[in-house]
């Protein structure tokens, strides 16, 4: 199957929404930004009070860890629901439904019983899976000539939302005297606020799309789909390895527990800087290969610093790692948007890439933990992580080239025009 085409083509038949007023445009952007801030708080804001939840409900370590596992598994397995919903109801209504289901899920999770805890986690995870997959399509639909900047905006919102949630849950709990049920249920508030702002978009007539009975069939036969999927999956793997184990690695290297936790926060802040800038620059380029190469090299440098001198300059390694990993996730999501010619194709490609990506990400921390138990130290696990980084570099080279997957209607976008960023 041909791979001819450019990263983004205005000649590809991308459907445009009807013209909107300046006020409607402001409301659109505000709703989009607030929706992006809701992509991670239900996950990131739960971990800081996990010990309290386990003590309250009598859960052991495996039972406590299973709460997050349920959500991550939903991210990987249920992402393909988004293209089906988008084809039936439109992307805007799918995103609205995701926000409302998210609010319902976190409220159910906080009901106070073990069955509600797991059921709510599954509902919230399903909502996040749908929104994760829908967001690149929303960018393609509403901002087709500004893909780079609006990818930067929503990926930064994703990272910032996670940082705000993880850093604010315990202070809110202490300041208000509320328990874990109330503070975790508060995650529903920004989700409902985003739904209110996004409601006008959902009430508008959906953009017209060409009929595509089996969008996955064409995508799965195109090798560009698998290049993009491999890059999304492997960069997710190298990210979640460090997310899961960085505090433990630093504590084993002699850092106090609070400083080890601060290092994780520092790398999250560094990611925000990368996600704000890299998609804007990379989206203007015909090829994203130089950017994915630089991002992976920085990730490798962070891994090497943690491997050989974790206690020497931990803040430096975390900044380097954060910039590399923040740029990598931003580029993965940008490439998904650029490599498909229309919102339907973007949503389908996003479903494939993110489903595989989060499945791999869930396996990474488990495999690294097993290697640590086997070897009794962090050298072998971190070398394995560096091996994954090498695979990330190869996948990024293939995914970053300016070729486009065939559209869900079988069309081949035209060649020769610059990226619409």
Phi and psi in degrees as a GROMACS rama.xvg file:
@    title "Ramachandran Plot"
@    xaxis  label "Phi"
@    yaxis  label "Psi"
@TYPE xy
-66.136  148.785  UNK-2
-115.43  16.4869  UNK-3
-65.2705  150.926  UNK-4
132.939  171.635  UNK-5
-112.559  175.903  UNK-6
-59.1183  -47.3094  UNK-7
-137.817  133.562  UNK-8
-128.373  125.255  UNK-9
-74.2203  -13.5899  UNK-10
-89.9702  8.95106  UNK-11
-85.6895  -0.670471  UNK-12
84.434  19.3097  UNK-13
-60.4257  122.741  UNK-14
-71.808  139.065  UNK-15
-108.536  146.308  UNK-16
-72.8823  156.705  UNK-17
-59.451  154.088  UNK-18
-56.7279  146.11  UNK-19
-127.985  157.862  UNK-20
-74.9893  169.731  UNK-21
-61.6154  -40.8694  UNK-22
-64.4848  -40.7956  UNK-23
-66.0426  -35.0763  UNK-24
-65.6467  -41.3526  UNK-25
-62.7036  -43.0031  UNK-26
-65.2983  -38.1666  UNK-27
-60.1791  -48.7158  UNK-28
-67.0451  -40.6373  UNK-29
-63.0697  -42.8962  UNK-30
-65.5035  -37.8832  UNK-31
-63.7747  -45.2723  UNK-32
-63.9851  -46.2605  UNK-33
-67.1861  -34.1604  UNK-34
-62.5278  -40.8768  UNK-35
-64.1401  -32.9855  UNK-36
-68.9654  -14.0886  UNK-37
-95.9083  4.0533  UNK-38
-76.717  -17.261  UNK-39
-132.525  -17.6265  UNK-40
-55.6094  -35.2007  UNK-41
-63.9839  -26.3512  UNK-42
-88.4729  -53.6888  UNK-43
-70.7415  -30.802  UNK-44
-82.7317  -0.220155  UNK-45
-94.0252  -38.1225  UNK-46
-58.9322  -40.4173  UNK-47
-61.6647  -21.9486  UNK-48
-112.085  16.4674  UNK-49
-63.1271  -40.4717  UNK-50
-59.8158  -41.9555  UNK-51
-63.7769  -40.6018  UNK-52
-63.8384  -45.1763  UNK-53
-61.3845  -42.6195  UNK-54
-66.5415  -39.7055  UNK-55
-68.6088  -40.099  UNK-56
-101.762  3.01823  UNK-57
69.9389  34.8297  UNK-58
-91.5874  145.024  UNK-59
-86.5126  -177.111  UNK-60
-61.7852  -40.708  UNK-61
-64.6466  -41.8234  UNK-62
-65.8473  -38.5996  UNK-63
-66.3737  -44.5798  UNK-64
-64.9579  -28.5567  UNK-65
-65.8715  -23.0787  UNK-66
-62.6903  -49.7316  UNK-67
-68.6234  -38.1867  UNK-68
-58.5463  -41.3624  UNK-69
-56.9443  -44.0012  UNK-70
-67.2994  -44.467  UNK-71
-65.3882  -39.4296  UNK-72
-61.2717  -40.5024  UNK-73
-61.6066  -38.8389  UNK-74
-58.8635  -39.4142  UNK-75
-80.0736  -38.7363  UNK-76
-88.1852  -34.4167  UNK-77
-100.823  1.44509  UNK-78
-54.1614  -38.8657  UNK-79
-61.7691  -10.2211  UNK-80
-63.6185  -32.0214  UNK-81
-60.2011  -48.3717  UNK-82
-61.3245  -35.7552  UNK-83
-65.0207  -44.2839  UNK-84
-67.4132  -39.9509  UNK-85
-64.6279  -38.5782  UNK-86
-68.0051  -32.0335  UNK-87
-83.7012  -40.3404  UNK-88
-117.766  -12.5764  UNK-89
97.2365  152.408  UNK-90
-63.2629  -41.4334  UNK-91
-64.4154  -41.6059  UNK-92
-72.4469  -30.9832  UNK-93
-64.8729  -43.0649  UNK-94
-64.6356  -41.6148  UNK-95
-60.2024  -44.9991  UNK-96
-61.1089  -40.158  UNK-97
-59.2578  -43.233  UNK-98
-64.4067  -42.255  UNK-99
-68.3921  -40.9786  UNK-100
-66.2646  -36.3804  UNK-101
-60.3014  -47.1391  UNK-102
-59.9276  -41.5929  UNK-103
-65.4822  -40.0899  UNK-104
-64.834  -46.3467  UNK-105
-70.4689  -28.4261  UNK-106
-69.4807  -43.4668  UNK-107
-63.9832  -40.8269  UNK-108
-59.6454  -29.9062  UNK-109
-92.101  9.41562  UNK-110
-66.4525  -25.9452  UNK-111
112.136  -1.85509  UNK-112
-113.63  158.093  UNK-113
-63.9288  -46.0915  UNK-114
-58.5995  -41.5367  UNK-115
-65.5694  -35.0171  UNK-116
-58.978  -50.5645  UNK-117
-73.8299  -38.628  UNK-118
-64.474  -43.2295  UNK-119
-64.2791  -38.1117  UNK-120
-61.5353  -41.1424  UNK-121
-66.3089  -41.3479  UNK-122
-64.7738  -46.1185  UNK-123
-63.1811  -41.9094  UNK-124
-62.3877  -38.7013  UNK-125
-62.6285  -43.7574  UNK-126
-62.1024  -43.9911  UNK-127
-65.6302  -38.949  UNK-128
-58.7495  -45.2983  UNK-129
-64.6817  -44.4044  UNK-130
-68.456  -39.6996  UNK-131
-52.3808  -48.0624  UNK-132
-73.536  -35.0077  UNK-133
-72.444  -31.5449  UNK-134
-59.7659  -44.1759  UNK-135
-59.6604  -36.7737  UNK-136
-66.0765  -37.0734  UNK-137
-62.5015  -41.9488  UNK-138
-59.5829  -47.4032  UNK-139
-63.3356  -35.3322  UNK-140
-76.7943  -46.063  UNK-141
-93.4906  -24.9049  UNK-142
-131.969  53.1408  UNK-143
-62.8103  -25.1125  UNK-144
-97.4564  2.45232  UNK-145
-133.773  43.6246  UNK-146
-61.1172  -45.365  UNK-147
-60.0808  -56.1318  UNK-148
-60.3243  -39.6174  UNK-149
-79.7475  -23.9149  UNK-150
-65.7793  -42.3848  UNK-151
-58.3834  -42.5781  UNK-152
-62.982  -47.8028  UNK-153
-77.9525  -31.3781  UNK-154
-70.1706  -36.721  UNK-155
-64.2601  -39.4707  UNK-156
-62.0137  -40.0012  UNK-157
-59.0576  -50.0126  UNK-158
-67.7412  -43.8789  UNK-159
-65.9525  -39.3357  UNK-160
-60.732  -40.2535  UNK-161
-64.1933  -44.0771  UNK-162
-64.6413  -42.9168  UNK-163
-65.0938  -41.3333  UNK-164
-66.157  -47.0703  UNK-165
-67.3702  -29.3996  UNK-166
-88.9756  -13.1394  UNK-167
-108.739  -17.6302  UNK-168
-62.0203  -51.828  UNK-169
-66.4324  -45.1794  UNK-170
-58.1801  -39.0474  UNK-171
-64.6828  -42.4822  UNK-172
-59.6174  -44.3841  UNK-173
-70.7487  -37.439  UNK-174
-72.498  -32.753  UNK-175
-99.4081  -18.2633  UNK-176
76.792  9.73519  UNK-177
-78.4956  164.405  UNK-178
-96.8435  -177.259  UNK-179
-64.5154  -30.5186  UNK-180
-61.5617  -48.7093  UNK-181
-68.4374  -43.9513  UNK-182
-70.7724  -34.8968  UNK-183
-74.2402  -31.4953  UNK-184
-67.7505  -21.8466  UNK-185
-62.0241  -17.7513  UNK-186
-60.1335  -22.546  UNK-187
-68.2576  -25.7617  UNK-188
-64.4648  -54.3302  UNK-189
-64.2835  -28.617  UNK-190
-65.8902  -43.1145  UNK-191
-68.1325  -37.9335  UNK-192
-62.1519  -42.7024  UNK-193
-64.1017  -38.3756  UNK-194
-62.5753  -39.8387  UNK-195
-63.6898  -43.8151  UNK-196
-68.0012  -32.6972  UNK-197
-84.8006  -13.1817  UNK-198
-54.532  -43.6363  UNK-199
-57.7936  -34.8666  UNK-200
-67.4886  -40.9524  UNK-201
-68.6425  -27.7822  UNK-202
-80.8175  -16.8223  UNK-203
-73.7595  158.576  UNK-204
-65.9286  129.134  UNK-205
-61.8046  150.408  UNK-206
-61.3542  143.712  UNK-207
-72.5157  136.374  UNK-208
-123.724  148.435  UNK-209
-68.8896  144.469  UNK-210
-62.5304  134.41  UNK-211
-144.233  83.6576  UNK-212
-58.6648  -36.2034  UNK-213
-133.511  72.9363  UNK-214
-61.3227  -32.6318  UNK-215
-69.6001  -31.1706  UNK-216
-59.9918  -45.3532  UNK-217
-70.0344  -41.5045  UNK-218
-64.8745  -42.2488  UNK-219
-69.7353  -17.8221  UNK-220
-91.4816  -0.598105  UNK-221
-103.976  127.459  UNK-222
-68.4493  -23.6994  UNK-223
-61.6323  -35.9709  UNK-224
-54.7106  -42.9076  UNK-225
-77.8005  -27.5719  UNK-226
-63.5817  -47.9529  UNK-227
-64.1459  -42.3108  UNK-228
-63.0807  -43.0037  UNK-229
-62.214  -42.4682  UNK-230
-65.9995  -44.2102  UNK-231
-60.69  -43.9722  UNK-232
-68.3779  -45.3325  UNK-233
-73.2332  -37.3375  UNK-234
-67.8484  -31.191  UNK-235
-65.2674  -40.5143  UNK-236
-60.5807  -49.6396  UNK-237
-67.5607  -28.4831  UNK-238
-70.3646  -49.3451  UNK-239
-72.56  -22.9578  UNK-240
-58.6595  -50.6229  UNK-241
-71.6213  -37.6204  UNK-242
-58.9311  -39.8107  UNK-243
-77.07  -33.3275  UNK-244
-117.366  -8.89541  UNK-245
-54.6763  -50.4311  UNK-246
-58.3894  -41.2728  UNK-247
-65.9359  -41.5019  UNK-248
-59.9067  -45.5689  UNK-249
-68.893  -37.4081  UNK-250
-64.9363  -39.4514  UNK-251
-66.5198  -24.6975  UNK-252
-83.7196  -3.70902  UNK-253
110.409  -0.818982  UNK-254
-77.1669  144.073  UNK-255
-60.5647  155.377  UNK-256
-59.2015  -40.0339  UNK-257
-67.2592  -38.9821  UNK-258
-66.6778  -36.42  UNK-259
-61.1435  -39.889  UNK-260
-67.3826  -38.3604  UNK-261
-62.5793  -33.3905  UNK-262
-62.749  -38.2518  UNK-263
-66.3607  -39.2175  UNK-264
-64.2507  -38.9956  UNK-265
-62.8628  -43.4754  UNK-266
-67.0585  -31.3867  UNK-267
-66.1499  -40.0969  UNK-268
-65.9666  -39.0837  UNK-269
-62.8104  -32.9709  UNK-270
-63.1922  -36.6974  UNK-271
-60.3229  -43.9157  UNK-272
-59.6483  -40.9834  UNK-273
-68.9685  -42.9354  UNK-274
-69.1538  -23.7032  UNK-275
-76.0299  -28.7395  UNK-276
-108.232  -42.2479  UNK-277
-62.7398  -45.5793  UNK-278
-62.2226  -32.9011  UNK-279
-63.3065  -45.8177  UNK-280
-71.1598  -46.615  UNK-281
-68.3102  -31.392  UNK-282
-67.7045  -21.5264  UNK-283
-83.5257  -14.8756  UNK-284
-88.5732  149.989  UNK-285
-69.7607  -37.3058  UNK-286
-118.688  139.103  UNK-287
-98.9593  6.50125  UNK-288
-57.9167  -45.5745  UNK-289
-60.0996  -34.0691  UNK-290
-74.8342  -43.6221  UNK-291
-67.8236  -31.1876  UNK-292
-65.7783  -48.1141  UNK-293
-62.6841  -41.4542  UNK-294
-63.3762  -41.6399  UNK-295
-69.8818  -37.8819  UNK-296
-61.9671  -40.9076  UNK-297
-65.2573  -40.0863  UNK-298
-61.4817  -43.8583  UNK-299
-60.8165  -42.328  UNK-300
-61.4906  -39.9167  UNK-301
-64.1678  -43.774  UNK-302
-59.1052  -44.5579  UNK-303
-63.9534  -39.6306  UNK-304
-62.3941  -43.2616  UNK-305
-66.2036  -34.1639  UNK-306
-71.1518  -47.0103  UNK-307
-96.9317  -24.7318  UNK-308
-149.388  58.8216  UNK-309
-61.482  -34.1114  UNK-310
-94.5645  -5.98145  UNK-311
-76.2214  -59.8013  UNK-312
-133.436  62.3008  UNK-313
-60.3953  -35.5918  UNK-314
-64.1591  -36.2774  UNK-315
-67.5348  -44.8064  UNK-316
-62.1572  -36.0369  UNK-317
-72.3714  -34.2976  UNK-318
-67.7481  -46.3307  UNK-319
-61.719  -46.3834  UNK-320
-62.5067  -43.1418  UNK-321
-63.0351  -42.6259  UNK-322
-62.9677  -44.3407  UNK-323
-64.3029  -45.4776  UNK-324
-74.3148  -36.0752  UNK-325
-63.691  -42.7894  UNK-326
-63.9161  -37.1567  UNK-327
-65.4701  -46.9798  UNK-328
-67.4943  -37.8595  UNK-329
-63.6189  -41.5562  UNK-330
-68.1907  -38.1868  UNK-331
-59.8881  -45.0453  UNK-332
-72.8168  -35.053  UNK-333
-63.4637  -45.4387  UNK-334
-62.5232  -37.9462  UNK-335
-56.3422  -44.7102  UNK-336
-70.1904  -38.4866  UNK-337
-76.4702  -29.7221  UNK-338
-84.2649  -4.55064  UNK-339
-119.931  145.225  UNK-340
-85.3034  -11.8223  UNK-341
-151.158  162.405  UNK-342
-57.7197  -36.756  UNK-343
-63.1875  -45.4752  UNK-344
-67.0398  -39.2074  UNK-345
-60.2493  -44.5822  UNK-346
-65.5033  -40.3171  UNK-347
-66.8503  -44.0443  UNK-348
-63.2478  -40.0264  UNK-349
-61.1955  -39.2824  UNK-350
-63.8526  -45.2065  UNK-351
-63.2357  -51.4332  UNK-352
-65.1788  -43.3262  UNK-353
-76.3988  -32.2886  UNK-354
-62.8126  -49.2193  UNK-355
-64.9743  -40.8485  UNK-356
-59.6141  -48.2316  UNK-357
-74.5478  -25.859  UNK-358
-66.0384  -45.4838  UNK-359
-62.0759  -41.5441  UNK-360
-61.6245  -35.7495  UNK-361
-67.9916  -30.2027  UNK-362
-78.4252  -30.7958  UNK-363
-55.178  -56.8107  UNK-364
-59.5643  -34.172  UNK-365
-66.1442  -44.174  UNK-366
-65.4473  -40.5604  UNK-367
-66.1029  -40.4583  UNK-368
-61.8927  -39.3756  UNK-369
-65.2996  -40.302  UNK-370
-65.3731  -35.6028  UNK-371
-65.3386  -44.3872  UNK-372
-63.9202  -37.0308  UNK-373
-68.5315  -42.0309  UNK-374
-96.3021  -21.5508  UNK-375
78.2502  12.9329  UNK-376
-160.154  -178.628  UNK-377
-99.363  -3.25495  UNK-378
-64.1165  -52.8194  UNK-379
-62.7055  -45.5013  UNK-380
-59.5546  -42.692  UNK-381
-70.666  -33.2867  UNK-382
-64.2242  -37.8677  UNK-383
-63.3339  -40.3576  UNK-384
-62.0947  -38.9489  UNK-385
-65.5234  -35.6708  UNK-386
-61.7149  -40.294  UNK-387
-64.8204  -36.0762  UNK-388
-62.781  -37.6556  UNK-389
-63.3413  -41.0837  UNK-390
-64.785  -37.0581  UNK-391
-60.2967  -39.7771  UNK-392
-62.7029  -44.6949  UNK-393
-65.3743  -43.4902  UNK-394
-64.9566  -37.799  UNK-395
-64.7087  -36.7875  UNK-396
-61.2667  -43.6087  UNK-397
-70.6329  -42.2156  UNK-398
-73.0665  -28.29  UNK-399
-80.0512  -9.78462  UNK-400
-70.6608  149.364  UNK-401
-79.276  67.6285  UNK-402
-124.231  151.592  UNK-403
-123.023  139.151  UNK-404
-67.7598  154.665  UNK-405
-65.7407  140.844  UNK-406
-66.3654  164.928  UNK-407
-68.5515  -13.5278  UNK-408
-97.747  7.22355  UNK-409
87.8522  4.3399  UNK-410
-78.2319  155.051  UNK-411
-113.636  114.762  UNK-412
-59.5059  154.446  UNK-413
-73.6507  155.491  UNK-414
-98.4681  159.727  UNK-415
104.156  -9.08693  UNK-416
-102.784  151.941  UNK-417
-72.1706  167.406  UNK-418
-63.3036  138.63  UNK-419
-85.0571  81.0867  UNK-420
